[in-house]
Amino acid sequence: AGTLAKGLLSLQAFAVKDPRPYANSELAALLGMPRPTVSRLCRTLLALGYLDHDDRTDRYYMGPAAVALGYPYIASIALRSQARPAMQALANQVRGAVSIGVAMGLDLVYVETCAWQRGTLARPDQGATRGIAEMAMGRAWLYAQDEATRRDVLHQIETQRPEEMARCAAGIQASFATQARLGFATNLGDAGYGALGVGLCSRLRHGPRALIFNCAVPSTRVRPKELVDSVGPRLVELVRNVERTAGLI
């Protein structure tokens, strides 16, 4: 079990920590493992197709088997297809992107995204990860938790990702205040991705995880007041309609 955990942690470095090619020495330093251990793990993962290797740079990167492993999870979320037409319509209206994600540890995993058809920088694709503290989607999930869970997650972020918390602490508290007043979470640009966003944790679930909706617009296309006054209510309406279609309200 220990070896399995180390192998999965090695893969997770490519998906969550910093998605780029790594040399053995870089992975060993990042994971706090001996270099020979990392070398053996990478050779095994390479043989199984979960990693690929660039001989020119002597670096590993994520392999096709990792993509295939995640596909059944995304494909099993049937509500994606039901929500997609309304998501695409809203994305076109605001010239941004509308996404669905789930919380995983201190991160979000995006499972569906519809983007403005003429293109937008505010487009996290399927499988992309973002920190819970950074995104309106993550702040909406935090707001939906009980007080003890919320406090514990915030403490973990502060301990394990102090820079992220320092950058986002004020935005998180402002988002909580907005959600208490208007019913949706906000990211007014403090995440540093060049986009503003609104989020809502829905009543919809996939297994034990709530489906969280997000609408992001490049900061060059929307002002904070317009985001709060117009985009937020539209996202709430979209989510409630999807919940109604699913028979939850």
Phi and psi restraints in degrees (value plus and minus 20) as a CYANA .aco file:
   2 GLY   PHI     -83.6   -43.6
   2 GLY   PSI     -62.6   -22.6
   3 THR   PHI     -84.9   -44.9
   3 THR   PSI     -61.1   -21.1
   4 LEU   PHI     -80.0   -40.0
   4 LEU   PSI     -64.9   -24.9
   5 ALA   PHI     -81.7   -41.7
   5 ALA   PSI     -61.4   -21.4
   6 LYS   PHI     -84.8   -44.8
   6 LYS   PSI     -59.1   -19.1
   7 GLY   PHI     -84.5   -44.5
   7 GLY   PSI     -62.1   -22.1
   8 LEU   PHI     -88.3   -48.3
   8 LEU   PSI     -57.2   -17.2
   9 LEU   PHI     -83.3   -43.3
   9 LEU   PSI     -56.5   -16.5
  10 SER   PHI     -83.0   -43.0
  10 SER   PSI     -63.9   -23.9
  11 LEU   PHI     -84.4   -44.4
  11 LEU   PSI     -59.5   -19.5
  12 GLN   PHI     -83.2   -43.2
  12 GLN   PSI     -49.0    -9.0
  13 ALA   PHI     -79.7   -39.7
  13 ALA   PSI     -56.4   -16.4
  14 PHE   PHI     -93.6   -53.6
  14 PHE   PSI     -49.8    -9.8
  15 ALA   PHI    -111.5   -71.5
  15 ALA   PSI     -53.2   -13.2
  16 VAL   PHI    -137.1   -97.1
  16 VAL   PSI     -71.9   -31.9
  17 LYS   PHI     -84.5   -44.5
  17 LYS   PSI     -73.4   -33.4
  18 ASP   PHI    -184.4  -144.4
  18 ASP   PSI      77.8   117.8
  19 PRO   PHI     -93.6   -53.6
  19 PRO   PSI      64.9   104.9
  20 ARG   PHI    -171.2  -131.2
  20 ARG   PSI     146.2   186.2
  21 PRO   PHI     -85.1   -45.1
  21 PRO   PSI     125.8   165.8
  22 TYR   PHI    -148.0  -108.0
  22 TYR   PSI     123.5   163.5
  23 ALA   PHI    -103.7   -63.7
  23 ALA   PSI     140.0   180.0
  24 ASN   PHI     -74.4   -34.4
  24 ASN   PSI     -64.7   -24.7
  25 SER   PHI     -83.3   -43.3
  25 SER   PSI     -57.3   -17.3
  26 GLU   PHI     -87.1   -47.1
  26 GLU   PSI     -63.7   -23.7
  27 LEU   PHI     -83.1   -43.1
  27 LEU   PSI     -61.8   -21.8
  28 ALA   PHI     -81.0   -41.0
  28 ALA   PSI     -63.2   -23.2
  29 ALA   PHI     -87.8   -47.8
  29 ALA   PSI     -60.0   -20.0
  30 LEU   PHI     -86.2   -46.2
  30 LEU   PSI     -60.5   -20.5
  31 LEU   PHI    -112.2   -72.2
  31 LEU   PSI     -30.5     9.5
  32 GLY   PHI      49.1    89.1
  32 GLY   PSI      13.5    53.5
  33 MET   PHI    -135.0   -95.0
  33 MET   PSI     134.6   174.6
  34 PRO   PHI     -81.5   -41.5
  34 PRO   PSI     124.2   164.2
  35 ARG   PHI     -80.4   -40.4
  35 ARG   PSI     -61.0   -21.0
  36 PRO   PHI     -80.0   -40.0
  36 PRO   PSI     -56.1   -16.1
  37 THR   PHI     -83.8   -43.8
  37 THR   PSI     -66.4   -26.4
  38 VAL   PHI     -83.5   -43.5
  38 VAL   PSI     -59.0   -19.0
  39 SER   PHI     -81.3   -41.3
  39 SER   PSI     -64.2   -24.2
  40 ARG   PHI     -85.0   -45.0
  40 ARG   PSI     -62.9   -22.9
  41 LEU   PHI     -81.6   -41.6
  41 LEU   PSI     -64.8   -24.8
  42 CYS   PHI     -84.6   -44.6
  42 CYS   PSI     -58.9   -18.9
  43 ARG   PHI     -83.2   -43.2
  43 ARG   PSI     -60.5   -20.5
  44 THR   PHI     -86.5   -46.5
  44 THR   PSI     -66.0   -26.0
  45 LEU   PHI     -85.1   -45.1
  45 LEU   PSI     -52.9   -12.9
  46 LEU   PHI     -85.5   -45.5
  46 LEU   PSI     -64.1   -24.1
  47 ALA   PHI     -82.7   -42.7
  47 ALA   PSI     -51.6   -11.6
  48 LEU   PHI    -108.1   -68.1
  48 LEU   PSI     -26.1    13.9
  49 GLY   PHI      70.6   110.6
  49 GLY   PSI     -15.8    24.2
  50 TYR   PHI    -102.6   -62.6
  50 TYR   PSI     -40.0     0.0
  51 LEU   PHI    -148.1  -108.1
  51 LEU   PSI     132.1   172.1
  52 ASP   PHI    -137.0   -97.0
  52 ASP   PSI     143.3   183.3
  53 HIS   PHI    -150.9  -110.9
  53 HIS   PSI     111.8   151.8
  54 ASP   PHI    -116.7   -76.7
  54 ASP   PSI      89.3   129.3
  55 ASP   PHI     -85.7   -45.7
  55 ASP   PSI     -48.7    -8.7
  56 ARG   PHI     -87.4   -47.4
  56 ARG   PSI     -61.8   -21.8
  57 THR   PHI    -122.5   -82.5
  57 THR   PSI     -26.2    13.8
  58 ASP   PHI      34.9    74.9
  58 ASP   PSI      26.6    66.6
  59 ARG   PHI    -147.8  -107.8
  59 ARG   PSI     130.3   170.3
  60 TYR   PHI    -120.1   -80.1
  60 TYR   PSI     129.2   169.2
  61 TYR   PHI    -163.9  -123.9
  61 TYR   PSI     147.9   187.9
  62 MET   PHI     -81.4   -41.4
  62 MET   PSI     118.0   158.0
  63 GLY   PHI    -121.2   -81.2
  63 GLY   PSI     151.9   191.9
  64 PRO   PHI     -85.7   -45.7
  64 PRO   PSI     -47.5    -7.5
  65 ALA   PHI     -83.8   -43.8
  65 ALA   PSI     -50.1   -10.1
  66 ALA   PHI     -87.3   -47.3
  66 ALA   PSI     -57.2   -17.2
  67 VAL   PHI     -86.3   -46.3
  67 VAL   PSI     -65.3   -25.3
  68 ALA   PHI     -81.8   -41.8
  68 ALA   PSI     -54.3   -14.3
  69 LEU   PHI     -85.5   -45.5
  69 LEU   PSI     -56.9   -16.9
  70 GLY   PHI    -102.1   -62.1
  70 GLY   PSI     -39.2     0.8
  71 TYR   PHI     -80.3   -40.3
  71 TYR   PSI     -64.0   -24.0
  72 PRO   PHI     -78.0   -38.0
  72 PRO   PSI     -52.8   -12.8
  73 TYR   PHI     -85.4   -45.4
  73 TYR   PSI     -68.5   -28.5
  74 ILE   PHI     -85.1   -45.1
  74 ILE   PSI     -63.1   -23.1
  75 ALA   PHI     -85.2   -45.2
  75 ALA   PSI     -45.9    -5.9
  76 SER   PHI    -100.1   -60.1
  76 SER   PSI     -27.0    13.0
  77 ILE   PHI    -107.2   -67.2
  77 ILE   PSI      67.9   107.9
  78 ALA   PHI     -83.5   -43.5
  78 ALA   PSI     -48.6    -8.6
  79 LEU   PHI     -85.6   -45.6
  79 LEU   PSI     -36.8     3.2
  80 ARG   PHI     -77.3   -37.3
  80 ARG   PSI     -66.8   -26.8
  81 SER   PHI     -88.6   -48.6
  81 SER   PSI     -53.5   -13.5
  82 GLN   PHI     -87.8   -47.8
  82 GLN   PSI     -58.1   -18.1
  83 ALA   PHI    -104.6   -64.6
  83 ALA   PSI     -38.5     1.5
  84 ARG   PHI     -78.6   -38.6
  84 ARG   PSI     -64.1   -24.1
  85 PRO   PHI     -79.1   -39.1
  85 PRO   PSI     -64.1   -24.1
  86 ALA   PHI     -88.8   -48.8
  86 ALA   PSI     -56.3   -16.3
  87 MET   PHI     -83.6   -43.6
  87 MET   PSI     -63.4   -23.4
  88 GLN   PHI     -84.9   -44.9
  88 GLN   PSI     -60.2   -20.2
  89 ALA   PHI     -81.8   -41.8
  89 ALA   PSI     -63.8   -23.8
  90 LEU   PHI     -87.7   -47.7
  90 LEU   PSI     -60.7   -20.7
  91 ALA   PHI     -78.7   -38.7
  91 ALA   PSI     -60.8   -20.8
  92 ASN   PHI     -87.8   -47.8
  92 ASN   PSI     -59.0   -19.0
  93 GLN   PHI     -82.4   -42.4
  93 GLN   PSI     -62.4   -22.4
  94 VAL   PHI    -117.3   -77.3
  94 VAL   PSI     -23.2    16.8
  95 ARG   PHI      36.8    76.8
  95 ARG   PSI      27.9    67.9
  96 GLY   PHI    -162.4  -122.4
  96 GLY   PSI    -160.4  -120.4
  97 ALA   PHI    -158.8  -118.8
  97 ALA   PSI     122.2   162.2
  98 VAL   PHI    -139.1   -99.1
  98 VAL   PSI     109.5   149.5
  99 SER   PHI    -152.2  -112.2
  99 SER   PSI     140.0   180.0
 100 ILE   PHI    -141.2  -101.2
 100 ILE   PSI     118.7   158.7
 101 GLY   PHI    -164.2  -124.2
 101 GLY   PSI     152.5   192.5
 102 VAL   PHI    -151.2  -111.2
 102 VAL   PSI     134.0   174.0
 103 ALA   PHI    -105.8   -65.8
 103 ALA   PSI     119.9   159.9
 104 MET   PHI    -163.4  -123.4
 104 MET   PSI      84.3   124.3
 105 GLY   PHI      44.2    84.2
 105 GLY   PSI    -144.1  -104.1
 106 LEU   PHI    -119.0   -79.0
 106 LEU   PSI      -5.7    34.3
 107 ASP   PHI    -147.8  -107.8
 107 ASP   PSI     147.4   187.4
 108 LEU   PHI    -130.4   -90.4
 108 LEU   PSI     124.8   164.8
 109 VAL   PHI    -137.3   -97.3
 109 VAL   PSI     103.5   143.5
 110 TYR   PHI    -102.3   -62.3
 110 TYR   PSI     108.4   148.4
 111 VAL   PHI    -132.1   -92.1
 111 VAL   PSI     -31.3     8.7
 112 GLU   PHI    -179.5  -139.5
 112 GLU   PSI     120.0   160.0
 113 THR   PHI    -165.5  -125.5
 113 THR   PSI     112.8   152.8
 114 CYS   PHI    -137.5   -97.5
 114 CYS   PSI     107.0   147.0
 115 ALA   PHI    -138.0   -98.0
 115 ALA   PSI     134.6   174.6
 116 TRP   PHI     -71.1   -31.1
 116 TRP   PSI     112.3   152.3
 117 GLN   PHI     -85.5   -45.5
 117 GLN   PSI     -39.2     0.8
 118 ARG   PHI    -109.9   -69.9
 118 ARG   PSI     -17.8    22.2
 119 GLY   PHI      80.6   120.6
 119 GLY   PSI     125.9   165.9
 120 THR   PHI    -174.5  -134.5
 120 THR   PSI     125.1   165.1
 121 LEU   PHI     -94.6   -54.6
 121 LEU   PSI     -38.5     1.5
 122 ALA   PHI    -107.5   -67.5
 122 ALA   PSI      35.5    75.5
 123 ARG   PHI    -148.5  -108.5
 123 ARG   PSI      74.2   114.2
 124 PRO   PHI    -101.8   -61.8
 124 PRO   PSI     104.9   144.9
 125 ASP   PHI    -101.3   -61.3
 125 ASP   PSI     152.6   192.6
 126 GLN   PHI     -77.2   -37.2
 126 GLN   PSI     113.7   153.7
 127 GLY   PHI      70.2   110.2
 127 GLY   PSI     -30.6     9.4
 128 ALA   PHI     -86.5   -46.5
 128 ALA   PSI     128.8   168.8
 129 THR   PHI    -140.1  -100.1
 129 THR   PSI     126.1   166.1
 130 ARG   PHI    -161.3  -121.3
 130 ARG   PSI     135.1   175.1
 131 GLY   PHI     -90.4   -50.4
 131 GLY   PSI     121.6   161.6
 132 ILE   PHI     -78.1   -38.1
 132 ILE   PSI     -59.0   -19.0
 133 ALA   PHI     -87.3   -47.3
 133 ALA   PSI     -46.5    -6.5
 134 GLU   PHI    -103.3   -63.3
 134 GLU   PSI     -53.5   -13.5
 135 MET   PHI    -121.8   -81.8
 135 MET   PSI     128.6   168.6
 136 ALA   PHI     -77.9   -37.9
 136 ALA   PSI     -55.7   -15.7
 137 MET   PHI     -80.0   -40.0
 137 MET   PSI     -65.2   -25.2
 138 GLY   PHI     -87.3   -47.3
 138 GLY   PSI     -57.9   -17.9
 139 ARG   PHI     -88.3   -48.3
 139 ARG   PSI     -53.5   -13.5
 140 ALA   PHI     -85.4   -45.4
 140 ALA   PSI     -60.3   -20.3
 141 TRP   PHI     -85.0   -45.0
 141 TRP   PSI     -63.9   -23.9
 142 LEU   PHI     -78.5   -38.5
 142 LEU   PSI     -64.3   -24.3
 143 TYR   PHI     -82.6   -42.6
 143 TYR   PSI     -51.3   -11.3
 144 ALA   PHI     -98.7   -58.7
 144 ALA   PSI     -30.3     9.7
 145 GLN   PHI    -103.0   -63.0
 145 GLN   PSI     140.6   180.6
 146 ASP   PHI     -89.9   -49.9
 146 ASP   PSI     143.0   183.0
 147 GLU   PHI     -79.2   -39.2
 147 GLU   PSI     -60.1   -20.1
 148 ALA   PHI     -85.5   -45.5
 148 ALA   PSI     -63.9   -23.9
 149 THR   PHI     -84.2   -44.2
 149 THR   PSI     -63.7   -23.7
 150 ARG   PHI     -80.3   -40.3
 150 ARG   PSI     -65.5   -25.5
 151 ARG   PHI     -84.0   -44.0
 151 ARG   PSI     -59.9   -19.9
 152 ASP   PHI     -86.3   -46.3
 152 ASP   PSI     -64.2   -24.2
 153 VAL   PHI     -85.0   -45.0
 153 VAL   PSI     -63.5   -23.5
 154 LEU   PHI     -82.2   -42.2
 154 LEU   PSI     -57.1   -17.1
 155 HIS   PHI     -86.4   -46.4
 155 HIS   PSI     -60.4   -20.4
 156 GLN   PHI     -83.2   -43.2
 156 GLN   PSI     -62.4   -22.4
 157 ILE   PHI     -83.3   -43.3
 157 ILE   PSI     -63.7   -23.7
 158 GLU   PHI     -82.9   -42.9
 158 GLU   PSI     -56.8   -16.8
 159 THR   PHI     -98.4   -58.4
 159 THR   PSI     -65.0   -25.0
 160 GLN   PHI    -110.8   -70.8
 160 GLN   PSI     -44.5    -4.5
 161 ARG   PHI    -155.8  -115.8
 161 ARG   PSI      44.7    84.7
 162 PRO   PHI     -80.3   -40.3
 162 PRO   PSI     -55.8   -15.8
 163 GLU   PHI     -86.1   -46.1
 163 GLU   PSI     -61.0   -21.0
 164 GLU   PHI     -83.2   -43.2
 164 GLU   PSI     -62.7   -22.7
 165 MET   PHI     -88.3   -48.3
 165 MET   PSI     -60.6   -20.6
 166 ALA   PHI     -81.3   -41.3
 166 ALA   PSI     -57.4   -17.4
 167 ARG   PHI     -93.2   -53.2
 167 ARG   PSI     -51.5   -11.5
 168 CYS   PHI    -131.4   -91.4
 168 CYS   PSI     -26.4    13.6
 169 ALA   PHI     -76.1   -36.1
 169 ALA   PSI     -67.8   -27.8
 170 ALA   PHI     -84.7   -44.7
 170 ALA   PSI     -59.7   -19.7
 171 GLY   PHI     -85.4   -45.4
 171 GLY   PSI     -55.7   -15.7
 172 ILE   PHI     -83.9   -43.9
 172 ILE   PSI     -66.4   -26.4
 173 GLN   PHI     -86.2   -46.2
 173 GLN   PSI     -58.3   -18.3
 174 ALA   PHI     -84.8   -44.8
 174 ALA   PSI     -57.3   -17.3
 175 SER   PHI     -85.6   -45.6
 175 SER   PSI     -62.9   -22.9
 176 PHE   PHI     -78.6   -38.6
 176 PHE   PSI     -62.2   -22.2
 177 ALA   PHI     -84.9   -44.9
 177 ALA   PSI     -60.8   -20.8
 178 THR   PHI     -86.1   -46.1
 178 THR   PSI     -60.7   -20.7
 179 GLN   PHI     -87.3   -47.3
 179 GLN   PSI     -57.3   -17.3
 180 ALA   PHI     -82.9   -42.9
 180 ALA   PSI     -51.7   -11.7
 181 ARG   PHI    -110.8   -70.8
 181 ARG   PSI     -59.8   -19.8
 182 LEU   PHI    -138.1   -98.1
 182 LEU   PSI     -33.6     6.4
 183 GLY   PHI      74.6   114.6
 183 GLY   PSI     -10.2    29.8
 184 PHE   PHI    -167.8  -127.8
 184 PHE   PSI     135.2   175.2
 185 ALA   PHI    -109.0   -69.0
 185 ALA   PSI     143.1   183.1
 186 THR   PHI    -155.8  -115.8
 186 THR   PSI     132.8   172.8
 187 ASN   PHI    -152.9  -112.9
 187 ASN   PSI      90.3   130.3
 188 LEU   PHI    -118.2   -78.2
 188 LEU   PSI       9.2    49.2
 189 GLY   PHI      88.4   128.4
 189 GLY   PSI     -24.9    15.1
 190 ASP   PHI     -93.5   -53.5
 190 ASP   PSI     -32.8     7.2
 191 ALA   PHI     -90.9   -50.9
 191 ALA   PSI     -42.6    -2.6
 192 GLY   PHI      65.8   105.8
 192 GLY   PSI      -4.8    35.2
 193 TYR   PHI    -118.6   -78.6
 193 TYR   PSI     -12.3    27.7
 194 GLY   PHI      54.0    94.0
 194 GLY   PSI       2.1    42.1
 195 ALA   PHI    -159.8  -119.8
 195 ALA   PSI     132.9   172.9
 196 LEU   PHI    -126.7   -86.7
 196 LEU   PSI     133.2   173.2
 197 GLY   PHI    -173.2  -133.2
 197 GLY   PSI     140.1   180.1
 198 VAL   PHI    -147.7  -107.7
 198 VAL   PSI     130.6   170.6
 199 GLY   PHI    -164.2  -124.2
 199 GLY   PSI     138.4   178.4
 200 LEU   PHI    -171.0  -131.0
 200 LEU   PSI     108.9   148.9
 201 CYS   PHI    -105.6   -65.6
 201 CYS   PSI      96.1   136.1
 202 SER   PHI    -105.1   -65.1
 202 SER   PSI     153.6   193.6
 203 ARG   PHI    -101.2   -61.2
 203 ARG   PSI     -29.2    10.8
 204 LEU   PHI     -94.1   -54.1
 204 LEU   PSI     123.0   163.0
 205 ARG   PHI    -155.1  -115.1
 205 ARG   PSI     130.7   170.7
 206 HIS   PHI    -143.1  -103.1
 206 HIS   PSI      86.0   126.0
 207 GLY   PHI      42.7    82.7
 207 GLY   PSI    -150.5  -110.5
 208 PRO   PHI    -105.6   -65.6
 208 PRO   PSI     -23.0    17.0
 209 ARG   PHI    -125.3   -85.3
 209 ARG   PSI     115.9   155.9
 210 ALA   PHI     -93.5   -53.5
 210 ALA   PSI     124.1   164.1
 211 LEU   PHI    -107.4   -67.4
 211 LEU   PSI     107.5   147.5
 212 ILE   PHI    -133.3   -93.3
 212 ILE   PSI     113.8   153.8
 213 PHE   PHI    -125.0   -85.0
 213 PHE   PSI     127.2   167.2
 214 ASN   PHI    -163.0  -123.0
 214 ASN   PSI     124.2   164.2
 215 CYS   PHI    -149.0  -109.0
 215 CYS   PSI      98.5   138.5
 216 ALA   PHI    -138.0   -98.0
 216 ALA   PSI     119.5   159.5
 217 VAL   PHI    -152.8  -112.8
 217 VAL   PSI     114.7   154.7
 218 PRO   PHI     -74.9   -34.9
 218 PRO   PSI     121.3   161.3
 219 SER   PHI     -83.4   -43.4
 219 SER   PSI     -37.1     2.9
 220 THR   PHI     -97.4   -57.4
 220 THR   PSI     -31.6     8.4
 221 ARG   PHI    -131.6   -91.6
 221 ARG   PSI     -29.1    10.9
 222 VAL   PHI    -168.6  -128.6
 222 VAL   PSI     124.1   164.1
 223 ARG   PHI    -117.8   -77.8
 223 ARG   PSI     135.3   175.3
 224 PRO   PHI     -72.7   -32.7
 224 PRO   PSI     -61.2   -21.2
 225 LYS   PHI     -84.6   -44.6
 225 LYS   PSI     -61.6   -21.6
 226 GLU   PHI     -85.7   -45.7
 226 GLU   PSI     -58.5   -18.5
 227 LEU   PHI     -79.0   -39.0
 227 LEU   PSI     -66.6   -26.6
 228 VAL   PHI     -92.4   -52.4
 228 VAL   PSI     -61.7   -21.7
 229 ASP   PHI     -97.5   -57.5
 229 ASP   PSI     -50.2   -10.2
 230 SER   PHI    -138.8   -98.8
 230 SER   PSI     -71.1   -31.1
 231 VAL   PHI     -90.3   -50.3
 231 VAL   PSI     -63.3   -23.3
 232 GLY   PHI     -76.8   -36.8
 232 GLY   PSI     -71.8   -31.8
 233 PRO   PHI     -80.5   -40.5
 233 PRO   PSI     -53.9   -13.9
 234 ARG   PHI     -86.0   -46.0
 234 ARG   PSI     -58.9   -18.9
 235 LEU   PHI     -86.1   -46.1
 235 LEU   PSI     -62.4   -22.4
 236 VAL   PHI     -78.3   -38.3
 236 VAL   PSI     -64.0   -24.0
 237 GLU   PHI     -81.7   -41.7
 237 GLU   PSI     -62.4   -22.4
 238 LEU   PHI     -80.4   -40.4
 238 LEU   PSI     -68.0   -28.0
 239 VAL   PHI     -83.9   -43.9
 239 VAL   PSI     -63.3   -23.3
 240 ARG   PHI     -83.4   -43.4
 240 ARG   PSI     -56.8   -16.8
 241 ASN   PHI     -86.5   -46.5
 241 ASN   PSI     -60.0   -20.0
 242 VAL   PHI     -85.7   -45.7
 242 VAL   PSI     -61.1   -21.1
 243 GLU   PHI     -83.3   -43.3
 243 GLU   PSI     -58.2   -18.2
 244 ARG   PHI     -85.3   -45.3
 244 ARG   PSI     -62.0   -22.0
 245 THR   PHI     -82.5   -42.5
 245 THR   PSI     -54.3   -14.3
 246 ALA   PHI    -101.0   -61.0
 246 ALA   PSI     -21.8    18.2
 247 GLY   PHI      59.0    99.0
 247 GLY   PSI       1.3    41.3
 248 LEU   PHI    -111.7   -71.7
 248 LEU   PSI     -36.5     3.5
